[in-house]
Each structure stands twice: as C-alpha cells, then as structure tokens.
Amino acid sequence: MSHSKILDSIFRHSVKQPGKAAFHTTDGHTVTYKQLADNVIRAASFLYASGIRRGDRIMLSAQKEIEFVYLYFGAHLAGVINVVVDSKSKMEHLRHIISVVKPAMAFGIDTDVCISRQYGDFDLPDVLHDFDAGGLSDQDTADIMFTSGTTGNPKGVILTHHNVFSSADNINRFIGNTPEDIELLGLPMCHSFGLGRLRCNMLTGATVILHNGFANIKSVFSAFEKFHVTGFGMVPAVWAYIKRLSGSRIGRYSDQIKYIEIGSAAMPLEDKELLCSLFPSARICMHYGLTEASRAVFMEFHENIDDLATAGKGVVPGVDVKILREDGSEADPGEEGEICVRGNMVTPSYFLPEDNENAFIDGYFRTGDWGRKSELGNIYLVARKKELINVGGKKVSPIEIEEALEKAGVGESMCVSVPDPDGVLGEVPKALLVEGTFDIGLEEIKKRLAESLETYKLPKIYEVVKSVPKTASGKKQRTV
C-alpha cells in the first residue's frame, strides 16, 4: 500500500506478530493484529459493496467502537476519505459538515440527511474485494477534520496519507514509542490528538486499550493494573480532574509508566513540576500544534526542568517553525510575532477554497497564535491572536456562541475568553449581553442555549453591559 505507510505497518505486524494484541476493547474483547488486518480488508470490502468508491467521502462518528477503527483504516485501504466528527456534536453542526463534504454514507450518526448506519447494525462481509493501490498516492486525501473557525463555521482541514503518517512518525521519534508500549487511549478520537495517538501505536505495532475517557478514575487505575499500561495521553483539564479526585495516587504507577503525552492547552507550571515529581523516570512530553499542523513543537519536562515555560522546538529537523512579523519578515530572537509552521505534517489546504485566504505565507501555515523564539530556538507562546476559546483542549468559536445567543432572543452580545474560575478547563466562554436588547430572563437564555450548543461551548459567566467595545470599523473588539 504505497499510498499509506500506516496500512503497510498494520499488515506487516499482522504477518510478523499475528497473535499480538492490537486492541483491548471497551466490551472486554481482544483484537489481534491478524484480526485487525483481516477486518480492515473486510471493512474496505463492505464500503466497496455499498457502492462507495475512491475519492468518495464517508462520515465517521468517533466512538470507542472497534468497528470505527476497522472502517477508518478500511477507508484508507479503499482510497475513500474519512470525515471524522465528534459523537456528541449537535445535529445543526453535523448538517453543516454534511452540506460541505456531501458524504456517501455516515456511520454512528442518526440522520436522514444521508445514508446512515450505526456501528452495530451491519456485518462485515466474508467475500473480499481485491484492492489495487495503483493510482493512489501518499498525496491523496486520507482524512478531513473539521476545526472551529473565527467565522463561526468550522473549517475542513485536508490531511493527506503523507501528513497522517509523518505526524505519527514525528511523534514516535520524539517520544520514543516502541512495539512494547501498552497505551491507555482515553482521549476522544474526534480530535487530532486522540486520533493521532491511535495512528502512532498502529505504526509501531503497540497495544491500545480503548477506554471511555477519564471520568471514572477508578476504572482508569484498574486498567493500568490489569494491562500493565506503559503510557497514555491527556489534556491539562484531564490532569486537573485526576489531581482533584485522586491527589497523588497516580504516582503509584510511576515504575510502569514510560511516557505521557500532554497537549491541546496550556498547563500551569506547578502542575508540570508535580508531574515531574510523580513520574521521575517517565518521558513527559507536551506538544503545541493544531489540526492543520499536528504536534509542530514538542518539549520534555525533565529535559526542560529549568525552563518549563517553553513550548519547545520543532519536533524533527524537517519541521520548521518561524516567528513572522505582520509584513511576513522573520522576527528577531525575543521579538513577538505570529507562529508559522512548515513541515511534512502540515495540511496542504482547507477543503473550501475560501478558507485558504491568508492561511499560508511563503509555504508556512499561519497558526494565528502569537509567540517568540529564543536565541536557542525555543518557542514561547505569548497570546492567541485568533479569538478561539480553548476550553480544556476543545476550540470554541465566540461567533458561534453569539449566533446562538441571537437565536435565543438576545439582540446584541459578545463572547470572550476568561480564565476558568474553577481552575480546571483553562479558558471558558464569558457572554456579555447588551442591556435593552433582550426581554427574557437569564435562566431562559441558558435553557435555549443548551438546546443548540454542546455543553463545553456554553458560557460559564454572564454579564449584562451597556455596550460592547468595537473597532472604528464597527467590528467587535474581543481582545485589547
């Protein structure tokens, strides 16, 4: 499968170590690499028998179902493009994505907009199609991941087979992942972090424990013990939750944990120091990146114990990170500017042509984040130039919330990012409601918002104001 090195790895593992566990599933089953490879072919054959062909798109609700894994890699085998979405997304959000990508079929989604099947409602065929990779290239689109944009509508990010392989390979090289790893995958696979961890382990031939998140800490610790877990990934909000519920008890597993990957949001220095003390021998790696440039920068806590504030450096030599001024020239060391990235894992473009306007500069992807670089090449995040709100690693558009407020009956509002008063999620949305532009009570507003927005997008703080700040051109001024 010259177009997909990750598929090549899966099939190679199925021959060299056919009986090795690739997955331990949420329902207690074990899937070997031989079974995984066979079922990937069967899933691809199912798609072909359903009339789905190369270049077609399917929508996959990212669930911790093994059928999701089969279909995800089966689509890659067949040259079909995956559009991976959050299983908790509101239907209005899904309808927008469906209208953009026009999928041939959807899985794990209840919708009448296109042909839809639940993961447990179909059988993989025994009659297999003989797939020919001829004509497929590693530059072909593998996945389209939707990420929130400042326009209120999510943007479709094109990721090629080369992108998804390179990202996994870069990460494995930095963290030092091996076939002996046994990883608890509690992250949601609808985002590039969790889905990336899946690909990383399939590339090395490691074992993945599919786990339904970190909400049940006792269950997480039980899995650590039962499977002798050697690594896991988490966002800072998960660590705040673990720390609050279990204190330092997770440190009991320090002898077996070889690595931890952390990302998607900033982490307080005291939490980084605590993790270093709890896991003195583990490789604790934190990344900075976006769906468009997955894990562009990495740092390891123990190696940077005297400078834990840095985001690190480009993950491998082929990844170049520059700080650019507004005019596109490169900033001097210590000078602030926009963080821009070029590398083998960077998206070639957005799905919609109009979303590509000003997305790149001289081949570098513009992250929209503000930072600086030291003389030694270390990157430091200063602020978010874009107005997205980072709620526990999930990006939220303030315009999306404002549009929902308008539909709820608020004539004028502005949504801004503020620190989470509970100290768990990092940032949370705050809604400024302009007095005199609504005639319903606050509780009714909250009720109506809850009907149209996911829970993490709901404002945590409300304030009634006389007006909201605007620029001279009349645009809302969310940042000072």
Number of C-alpha atoms within 10 A of each C-alpha: 18 13 22 24 18 26 23 16 16 23 21 17 25 21 13 12 15 17 14 18 20 27 24 19 17 14 11 10 10 16 20 20 27 22 17 23 24 17 23 27 26 22 27 30 25 23 23 18 14 11 11 21 17 14 16 18 23 28 27 27 23 24 21 21 18 20 21 20 21 20 25 25 26 26 30 24 26 26 28 26 26 26 26 25 24 18 16 14 15 13 14 11 16 19 14 13 20 19 11 13 17 16 22 19 21 25 22 21 24 13 14 8 14 17 14 19 16 14 19 10 8 10 11 18 16 12 10 16 16 10 14 11 14 9 8 19 16 17 14 21 23 28 25 25 22 24 20 18 20 15 12 16 16 19 22 24 23 24 28 25 24 22 26 28 22 20 24 24 20 24 24 17 13 15 20 12 21 15 13 12 22 26 27 26 23 20 24 19 22 21 21 24 25 18 19 20 24 21 20 24 24 24 24 20 26 22 26 26 24 22 21 19 17 18 13 12 15 12 14 19 17 13 15 22 12 9 15 17 23 21 22 22 21 22 21 23 22 21 17 19 17 18 15 11 14 11 11 14 12 17 15 12 17 16 12 16 23 22 22 20 20 24 21 25 21 22 20 13 12 10 14 19 14 14 20 17 14 17 22 16 15 21 21 24 21 28 25 23 20 16 21 26 27 25 26 29 23 26 25 22 23 21 12 13 12 9 13 19 19 20 24 25 22 25 23 17 9 12 19 17 22 23 26 23 16 10 6 13 11 15 17 15 15 16 14 19 25 25 24 27 25 22 23 21 27 29 22 20 18 20 18 13 8 10 16 13 9 9 16 16 13 9 13 18 23 21 19 17 17 20 23 23 25 13 9 8 15 21 27 19 20 13 12 16 15 15 21 21 24 23 22 22 21 18 19 25 25 27 20 20 25 22 16 20 24 17 14 20 15 20 17 18 24 22 26 23 22 15 15 17 12 8 12 18 24 23 24 26 26 22 23 21 24 18 16 12 14 18 11 11 8 14 9 12 19 16 11 16 21 16 12 20 19 13 13 15 22 19 21 16 15 14 12 13 14 10 13 15 13 11 9 8 6 8 9 14 14 16 11 4
